[in-house]
Amino acid sequence: MIIALTAEKEFASEIQIIHGLFEQGLDRLHLRKYHFTDEQMCHYVASIDATYHDRLVLHSHPQLSNALHIHNIHLNEHHRQSGLFNQQLTTCSCSTSVHHISQFNDLDKRWKYAFFSPFFSSISKTGYGQHDTVLDQLKQRSNFDVQLIGLGGIKAENCLLSLRTGANGIALLGALWQNSHPIQHFITCKQICSKEYSISHKD
């Protein structure tokens, strides 16, 4: 599985890039627009072709799930611990984020997948993961009911290592939005991951 997250700030040609990523096989797109009003988020979603709405995930504004008919939502650590959106756990496909393997191991089957970060030094957040990554913690994984998605500094050059270390999939952020050719970079990552998957699943 390859997931993309939008940048918080808007980019030129962002919607066209999003359509291009979906056309090339992007599995899911997390909409991270924390500064948007509800009205702005509704307008943003409407600008994305409805064909792809079943692959959108509300990474922010989870309260708009019903209004936007988007039933994939991401609940951050605060949402998860507060129980504010417990109803969505039974009515939506939910993901979350963790930063230590013990947190991941404690997740139950209600969660489809969890971002585990930082895998590498972050591309989009200066200094994050520079001296403390979570790769070494993967050998302590005991939870295989929830998919583990590597996040943080993942790009074409290290996406294979992410999978071979034990991730079920990868999430791309800075590798896309700080790249002058984001769609081509996604294609490269997809080709690398698809080749690894086909090799590991040979009879």
LINRA-V628694 format. One record per pair of residues at least 4 apart in sequence whose ideal C-beta (glycine too) atoms are under 6 Angstrom apart, sorted by the first residue. I is the first residue (numbers start at 1). J is the second residue. D is the distance in Angstrom with one decimal. If there is no record, write none. Layout:
# LINRA-V628694
I/J/D + I/J/D
This chain:
# LINRA-V628694
1/27/4.9 + 1/169/3.2 + 2/27/5.5 + 2/170/5.8 + 2/190/6.0 + 3/27/6.0 + 3/28/4.7 + 3/171/4.4 + 4/21/5.9 + 4/26/5.7 + 4/29/5.1 + 4/172/5.0 + 4/176/5.9 + 5/30/4.4 + 5/32/5.4 + 5/173/4.6 + 6/31/5.6 + 6/32/5.1 + 7/177/4.2 + 8/32/5.6 + 10/14/5.7 + 13/17/5.7 + 15/47/5.2 + 17/182/5.6 + 20/183/4.4 + 21/26/4.2 + 21/186/5.5 + 22/26/5.1 + 22/52/4.6 + 24/187/5.5 + 25/190/6.0 + 28/55/5.2 + 28/57/5.5 + 29/56/5.7 + 30/57/4.5 + 30/59/3.9 + 30/74/5.8 + 31/58/6.0 + 31/59/5.5 + 32/59/4.6 + 32/60/6.0 + 33/60/5.8 + 34/60/4.9 + 36/40/3.9 + 36/41/4.5 + 41/61/4.8 + 45/68/5.3 + 48/52/5.9 + 56/70/5.3 + 57/72/4.2 + 57/74/5.4 + 58/62/5.2 + 58/65/5.9 + 58/70/5.5 + 58/73/4.6 + 59/74/4.3 + 62/73/4.5 + 62/85/5.5 + 64/68/5.0 + 65/70/5.7 + 65/73/5.4 + 71/92/4.7 + 72/93/4.8 + 73/88/5.5 + 73/92/5.0 + 73/94/5.7 + 74/95/4.8 + 75/79/3.8 + 75/80/5.1 + 75/85/5.6 + 75/94/5.9 + 75/96/5.2 + 76/97/5.7 + 78/82/5.9 + 79/84/5.5 + 79/85/5.5 + 80/96/5.1 + 88/92/4.4 + 89/94/5.5 + 89/110/4.6 + 93/112/5.0 + 94/111/5.8 + 95/112/5.7 + 95/113/5.0 + 96/111/5.6 + 96/114/5.1 + 97/115/4.5 + 98/103/3.9 + 98/104/4.7 + 98/114/5.3 + 98/116/5.8 + 101/137/4.0 + 101/140/4.8 + 101/141/6.0 + 104/114/5.7 + 104/116/5.8 + 104/143/5.9 + 105/142/5.0 + 105/143/4.5 + 107/111/4.8 + 107/114/5.9 + 107/146/4.8 + 109/145/4.8 + 111/146/5.0 + 113/147/3.8 + 113/149/5.1 + 114/146/5.7 + 115/149/5.2 + 115/151/4.2 + 115/171/5.9 + 116/134/5.8 + 116/148/5.3 + 117/151/4.0 + 117/152/3.9 + 118/122/5.7 + 118/128/5.8 + 118/129/3.0 + 118/133/5.4 + 118/152/3.0 + 119/135/6.0 + 119/150/4.3 + 119/152/4.7 + 119/154/5.8 + 119/162/5.7 + 120/152/5.8 + 120/153/3.0 + 120/158/5.9 + 121/129/4.6 + 121/130/4.7 + 121/153/4.9 + 122/128/3.9 + 122/129/5.0 + 122/152/5.3 + 122/153/5.2 + 123/153/5.6 + 123/174/2.7 + 123/175/5.9 + 123/178/5.8 + 124/173/5.3 + 124/174/3.4 + 129/133/5.2 + 129/152/5.1 + 129/153/5.8 + 135/165/5.6 + 138/165/5.4 + 138/166/4.2 + 147/168/4.2 + 148/167/5.5 + 148/168/5.3 + 149/169/4.7 + 149/171/5.2 + 150/154/5.8 + 150/162/4.3 + 150/167/3.9 + 150/170/5.1 + 151/171/4.2 + 154/159/5.6 + 154/162/5.7 + 154/170/4.9 + 155/175/3.8 + 156/188/4.5 + 156/189/5.1 + 159/170/5.2 + 159/189/5.0 + 159/192/5.7 + 160/192/5.4 + 160/196/5.8 + 161/165/6.0 + 162/167/4.8 + 162/170/5.2 + 163/167/5.6 + 163/196/5.5 + 172/176/5.1 + 174/178/4.8 + 175/185/5.9 + 176/182/4.1 + 179/185/4.9 + 181/185/6.0 + 190/194/5.9
